[in-house]
C-alpha cells in the first residue's frame, strides 16, 4: 500500500460507499421492480462491487471496506493499531452516506436492504460468524505472498462475498460486515438486532486470523513482506 493518510481514508470511504450503495441498492431495486434482479443477481451485485473496488483502490488502502476485516488485519499484525480507528470511521461514514442517498432516491422504501435474522437467531449468528471466517481467511491468504496471488485477490474475495450472499442471504442476510448493516439499519430503524451483525463478523474474523496463524501462513508472510508501518501513512 502506498497511499497517504487522506488517500487511504478516501479509498475506504469510496469502496464502502460503493458496496452498500450497489449491494443494498440492488435489494431495493429488486423490490420496486417486482423481482427484476433476483436473489442471485443481488448476490452478484455485492460480489462484483467488492471485486472491482479491490482492483480500484486495493493498492492504496488494502481495500478492507469492512470493520471486521480491518480488526482482523490488525489482529494479524498487518495493520498498525493507530490506523484502525480512522479506517473504521471512513468505512462507517461511507456506509451511512450510501444509505442516505438511497433513502433520498427511494423515500417510499422503508427497509433499504437492512439485514434481519430469520426465525432462528442462533442460526443467523453462527452463519454470519462462519461466513465471515471464510471471508477473512481467504483475504489473508490471497493478500500476502506471491504476486500472482495478489492479482487474483479481487476475484477470490468477491467470490466469497457472492457465494455467502447466495447461501446465507435467506437465513441471516449474509452481511459479514458491520458497516454494511449499520447504514441501512440507521435509515430503516432496524437497530434491534444490529448487535448480531457487529459481534458475529468480528468473532468470525478473529477466529480466521487464529486459523491463518495456526497454518503457519502468518509466519511465512512475515518473511515475505516488510514489517507493518508504524505510522498511519505507511
C-alpha positions as CSV (number, residue, x, y, z in Angstrom):
1,X,0.0,0.0,0.0
2,X,1.4,3.4,-1.0
3,X,-1.4,5.8,-0.3
4,X,-1.1,8.8,2.0
5,X,-3.2,9.0,5.2
6,X,-6.1,11.1,3.5
7,X,-5.9,8.8,0.4
8,X,-6.4,5.7,2.5
9,X,-9.4,7.2,4.2
10,X,-10.9,8.3,0.9
11,X,-10.3,4.9,-0.6
12,X,-12.0,3.1,2.2
13,X,-14.9,5.5,2.2
14,X,-15.5,5.2,-1.5
15,X,-15.2,1.4,-1.5
16,X,-17.6,1.0,1.4
17,X,-20.0,3.5,-0.2
18,X,-20.0,1.5,-3.4
19,X,-20.5,-1.8,-1.6
20,X,-23.5,-0.5,0.3
21,X,-25.0,1.6,-2.4
22,X,-24.8,-1.1,-5.1
23,X,-25.5,-4.1,-2.9
24,X,-28.3,-2.8,-0.8
25,X,-29.5,-0.7,-3.7
26,X,-29.9,-3.9,-5.7
27,X,-32.2,-5.2,-2.9
28,X,-34.3,-2.0,-3.1
29,X,-34.4,-2.0,-6.9
30,X,-35.4,-5.7,-6.9
31,X,-38.3,-4.9,-4.6
32,X,-39.6,-1.9,-6.5
33,X,-39.2,-3.6,-9.9
34,X,-41.1,-6.7,-8.8
35,X,-38.1,-9.0,-8.7
36,X,-36.2,-8.0,-11.8
37,X,-32.8,-8.6,-10.3
38,X,-33.5,-11.7,-8.2
39,X,-31.6,-13.4,-5.3
40,X,-28.6,-14.5,-7.4
41,X,-28.5,-11.1,-9.1
42,X,-28.3,-9.3,-5.7
43,X,-25.5,-11.6,-4.6
44,X,-23.6,-10.9,-7.8
45,X,-24.0,-7.1,-7.2
46,X,-22.4,-7.5,-3.8
47,X,-19.6,-9.7,-5.1
48,X,-18.8,-7.8,-8.3
49,X,-18.7,-4.5,-6.4
50,X,-16.2,-5.8,-3.9
51,X,-14.1,-7.3,-6.7
52,X,-14.0,-4.1,-8.8
53,X,-13.3,-1.9,-5.8
54,X,-10.4,-4.1,-4.7
55,X,-8.8,-3.6,-8.1
56,X,-9.6,0.1,-8.0
57,X,-8.2,1.1,-4.6
58,X,-6.5,-2.1,-3.2
59,X,-3.0,-0.7,-3.7
60,X,-4.0,2.5,-1.8
61,X,-5.7,1.2,1.4
62,X,-5.8,-2.5,1.2
63,X,-9.5,-2.4,0.3
64,X,-11.0,-3.6,3.5
65,X,-14.4,-1.9,3.2
66,X,-15.4,-3.8,6.4
67,X,-14.7,-3.1,10.1
68,X,-14.4,-6.8,10.8
69,X,-11.7,-7.1,8.1
70,X,-9.8,-4.1,9.5
71,X,-9.9,-5.6,13.0
72,X,-8.7,-8.9,11.5
73,X,-5.8,-7.3,9.8
74,X,-4.8,-5.5,13.0
75,X,-5.0,-8.8,14.9
76,X,-2.9,-10.5,12.2
77,X,-0.3,-7.7,12.7
78,X,-0.8,-6.5,9.2
79,X,-2.1,-3.1,10.2
80,X,-0.9,-0.7,12.9
81,X,-3.3,0.0,15.7
82,X,-3.4,3.7,15.3
83,X,-4.7,3.2,11.7
84,X,-7.7,1.2,12.8
85,X,-10.0,4.0,14.2
86,X,-9.5,6.0,11.0
87,X,-10.3,3.1,8.7
88,X,-13.4,2.3,10.8
89,X,-14.6,5.9,10.7
90,X,-14.1,6.0,6.9
91,X,-16.0,2.8,6.4
92,X,-18.9,3.7,8.6
93,X,-19.2,7.1,7.1
94,X,-19.2,5.6,3.6
95,X,-21.9,3.1,4.5
96,X,-24.1,5.7,6.2
97,X,-23.8,8.1,3.3
98,X,-24.7,5.4,0.8
99,X,-27.9,4.6,2.8
100,X,-28.7,8.3,3.0
101,X,-28.5,8.6,-0.8
102,X,-30.7,5.5,-1.2
103,X,-33.2,7.0,1.2
104,X,-33.3,10.1,-0.9
105,X,-33.7,8.1,-4.1
106,X,-36.4,5.7,-2.7
107,X,-38.2,7.6,0.0
108,X,-41.2,5.2,0.0
109,X,-38.9,2.2,0.7
110,X,-38.8,1.6,4.4
111,X,-36.3,-1.3,4.5
112,X,-33.3,-0.1,2.4
113,X,-31.8,-3.6,2.4
114,X,-31.4,-3.8,6.1
115,X,-30.2,-7.2,7.5
116,X,-32.5,-9.1,9.8
117,X,-32.2,-12.6,11.1
118,X,-34.8,-15.2,10.3
119,X,-36.8,-17.0,12.9
120,X,-33.7,-18.8,14.3
121,X,-31.5,-16.0,15.6
122,X,-28.8,-18.5,16.8
123,X,-28.5,-20.0,13.3
124,X,-28.2,-16.5,11.9
125,X,-25.4,-15.6,14.4
126,X,-23.5,-18.8,13.7
127,X,-23.9,-18.4,9.9
128,X,-22.7,-14.8,10.0
129,X,-19.7,-15.9,12.0
130,X,-18.7,-18.8,9.8
131,X,-19.2,-17.0,6.6
132,X,-17.1,-14.1,7.9
133,X,-14.5,-16.7,8.9
134,X,-14.3,-17.8,5.3
135,X,-14.1,-14.2,4.1
136,X,-11.3,-13.2,6.4
137,X,-9.4,-16.4,5.9
138,X,-9.4,-16.0,2.1
139,X,-8.5,-12.3,2.3
140,X,-5.5,-13.1,4.5
141,X,-4.4,-15.9,2.2
142,X,-4.6,-14.0,-1.1
143,X,-3.4,-10.6,0.3
144,X,0.1,-11.8,1.2
145,X,2.7,-13.8,-0.7
146,X,3.3,-14.2,-4.4
147,X,2.4,-11.5,-6.9
148,X,0.1,-14.0,-8.7
149,X,-2.0,-14.4,-5.6
150,X,-2.4,-10.6,-5.3
151,X,-3.6,-10.5,-8.9
152,X,-6.5,-12.9,-8.2
153,X,-7.3,-11.4,-4.8
154,X,-10.3,-9.4,-6.2
155,X,-11.8,-12.5,-7.9
156,X,-11.3,-14.7,-4.8
157,X,-12.7,-12.2,-2.3
158,X,-15.5,-11.2,-4.5
159,X,-16.4,-14.8,-5.0
160,X,-16.6,-15.4,-1.2
161,X,-18.9,-12.4,-0.8
162,X,-21.1,-13.7,-3.7
163,X,-21.5,-17.3,-2.5
164,X,-22.0,-16.1,1.0
165,X,-24.9,-13.9,-0.2
166,X,-26.4,-16.8,-2.2
167,X,-26.1,-19.3,0.6
168,X,-26.6,-17.2,3.7
169,X,-28.8,-14.4,2.5
170,X,-32.2,-16.1,3.1
171,X,-31.2,-17.0,6.7
172,X,-29.2,-14.1,8.0
173,X,-28.9,-11.5,5.2
174,X,-25.3,-12.5,4.8
175,X,-23.9,-9.2,5.9
176,X,-20.4,-10.3,7.1
177,X,-19.8,-6.6,7.6
178,X,-20.9,-4.3,10.4
179,X,-20.7,-1.2,8.2
180,X,-23.0,-2.8,5.5
181,X,-25.6,-3.5,8.2
182,X,-25.2,-0.2,10.1
183,X,-26.1,2.1,7.2
184,X,-29.5,0.6,6.3
185,X,-30.3,0.0,10.0
186,X,-30.0,3.7,10.8
187,X,-32.4,4.8,8.0
188,X,-34.8,1.9,8.4
189,X,-34.9,1.7,12.2
190,X,-33.7,-1.9,12.2
191,X,-31.5,-1.5,15.2
192,X,-32.8,-4.2,17.4
193,X,-30.6,-7.0,16.0
194,X,-27.7,-4.8,14.8
195,X,-25.6,-6.3,17.6
196,X,-25.6,-9.6,15.8
197,X,-24.1,-8.1,12.6
198,X,-21.4,-6.4,14.7
199,X,-20.4,-9.2,17.0
200,X,-20.7,-12.3,14.8
201,X,-18.5,-10.9,12.0
202,X,-15.9,-9.7,14.5
203,X,-15.7,-13.1,16.1
204,X,-15.5,-14.8,12.7
205,X,-12.7,-12.6,11.5
206,X,-10.7,-13.1,14.7
207,X,-11.1,-16.9,14.5
208,X,-9.9,-16.8,10.9
209,X,-6.8,-14.9,12.0
210,X,-6.1,-17.6,14.5
211,X,-6.6,-20.3,11.9
212,X,-4.3,-18.4,9.5
213,X,-1.6,-18.3,12.1
214,X,-2.2,-21.9,13.0
215,X,-1.4,-23.0,9.5
216,X,1.9,-21.1,9.6
217,X,0.8,-18.6,7.0
218,X,1.4,-15.7,9.4
219,X,5.0,-16.6,10.0
220,X,5.6,-17.1,6.2
221,X,4.1,-13.7,5.4
222,X,6.4,-12.0,7.9
223,X,9.3,-13.4,5.9
224,X,7.9,-12.3,2.5
225,X,6.6,-8.9,3.4
226,X,8.2,-5.9,5.1
227,X,7.2,-5.1,8.7
228,X,3.9,-3.3,9.1
229,X,4.2,0.5,9.0
230,X,4.5,2.3,12.3
231,X,2.6,5.4,11.2
232,X,-0.8,5.9,9.7
233,X,0.5,6.9,6.3
234,X,2.9,4.0,5.8
